[in-house]
Amino acid sequence: MYHGASMQKEPHSPTRSSPRSLKLHRSVVGPEGGPPVLVLHGITGSRRYWLPRVLPLARRHRLIIPDLPGFGLSPKPFTDYTPEFFVETMLGLLEHEGLRDRKVQIVGHSLGGIIGLEIAARHPDLVERLTLLNLPRLNDADEAHDVWFDGSASYRNLLMANSLSHNLAQVRRTGLRLTARYMKRLPWAVVADCRRFTFRSLTSTLEHCLLHYRIDQLLPSVPRIPILLIHGDEDQVAPVERTAEFPAVHPFPTLRVIEGAGHHPFHTHTAVCLELIRAHLDDDAPRLNGEASVVLVRGGCKGPPTFASHDRRAAAHASRAGRRRIRIPSRGRR
């Protein structure tokens, strides 16, 4: 059990001023002098996506865990929820915490990973390293729509196109084992917070940050800092095949694929994720010097992780024990 510093919670105060003036609802935990880590949830999530399971990282680090604007208990202004908007609100949060002049590390899940990349690209002097869980990387809006329609009941609900047959088909694709893990491991607080948004905040975020967003256009601006990618090999929302190409188009990512995990490995494989994140934050993780590789991680939600390393030649066999093949392309000229 965690016995570190007490957690601070601050309510939000809605404002019509600039994005930096929005006072976000957040939890701050960990020693005041510890290395600061900004922890960002995905779309329709909240800070409770991470809490309390992320608390072991607060023994050494100062964790700032906000509800993103438009979600959770944070303000939900009627505005365009663009990457620029999210970046500005995060800068305002860091300024309020007295961290604007300090380098921070960022941990982000899904949409939170995109926001982390945007902060690093726009303010390279601010970000020390990134940990990105289940980063969505899709070619175009049509591909994104098709993937999410099949893989997300929430997306189908938004389009008023959900049905029992769609849900059963998704369960079959997910598999009974992973579905059971979701039912057992996803806290009710996380499920409840999935409804804390407005129609504007949800649809505008989908449009500007996911459906019509292209990570590859941002990559030339991302600084050459250590980046850890954590992904589930059964992710139906952000397919791992697209993320597996990431190390070939940017110099410094390390990819860790968790066997038997979907879009929420932090909940289904908590111990594995915590160990991977801790090692990256503490700089204990091996550096790959830009080489593309995949490490298949085997481990349950409680047991210690085991690692099976694969170089570029062996990467095609990284998920032989699973149901899909992960390929790492050769690095092209930059």
URWO-V163529 format. One record per backbone hydrogen bond with DSSP energy under -1.0 kcal/mol. NH is the residue of the N-H (numbers start at 1). CO is the residue of the C=O. If there is no record, write none. Layout:
NH_CO / NH_CO
//
This chain:
8_28 / 10_26 / 21_18 / 22_19 / 26_10 / 27_65 / 28_8 / 29_63 / 34_31 / 37_62 / 38_105 / 39_64 / 40_107 / 45_42 / 49_46 / 50_47 / 51_47 / 54_50 / 55_52 / 57_54 / 58_55 / 59_56 / 61_57 / 62_35 / 63_29 / 64_37 / 65_27 / 67_25 / 70_75 / 71_68 / 72_196 / 74_71 / 79_77 / 82_80 / 86_82 / 87_83 / 88_84 / 89_85 / 90_86 / 91_87 / 92_88 / 93_89 / 94_90 / 95_91 / 96_92 / 97_93 / 98_95 / 99_94 / 102_99 / 104_126 / 105_36 / 106_129 / 107_38 / 108_131 / 109_40 / 110_133 / 112_109 / 114_110 / 115_111 / 116_112 / 117_113 / 118_114 / 119_115 / 120_116 / 121_117 / 122_118 / 123_119 / 126_123 / 128_104 / 130_226 / 131_106 / 132_228 / 133_108 / 134_230 / 144_140 / 145_141 / 146_142 / 147_143 / 148_144 / 149_145 / 150_146 / 151_147 / 152_148 / 156_152 / 157_153 / 158_154 / 159_155 / 160_157 / 161_156 / 167_163 / 168_164 / 169_165 / 170_166 / 171_167 / 172_168 / 173_169 / 174_170 / 175_171 / 179_175 / 180_176 / 181_177 / 182_178 / 183_179 / 184_180 / 185_181 / 186_182 / 191_187 / 192_188 / 193_189 / 195_192 / 196_193 / 197_195 / 202_198 / 203_199 / 204_200 / 205_201 / 206_202 / 207_203 / 208_204 / 209_205 / 210_206 / 211_206 / 212_207 / 213_210 / 218_215 / 219_215 / 221_218 / 222_219 / 225_223 / 227_252 / 228_130 / 229_254 / 230_132 / 231_256 / 233_258 / 234_261 / 235_232 / 243_239 / 244_240 / 246_243 / 248_245 / 249_246 / 254_227 / 256_229 / 257_295 / 258_231 / 259_297 / 261_258 / 267_264 / 268_264 / 269_265 / 271_301 / 273_269 / 274_270 / 275_271 / 276_272 / 277_273 / 278_274 / 279_275 / 280_276 / 281_277 / 282_278 / 284_279 / 285_279 / 291_288 / 294_310 / 295_255 / 296_308 / 297_257 / 298_306 / 306_298 / 308_296 / 310_294 / 315_311 / 317_314 / 318_315 / 320_317 / 322_319
//
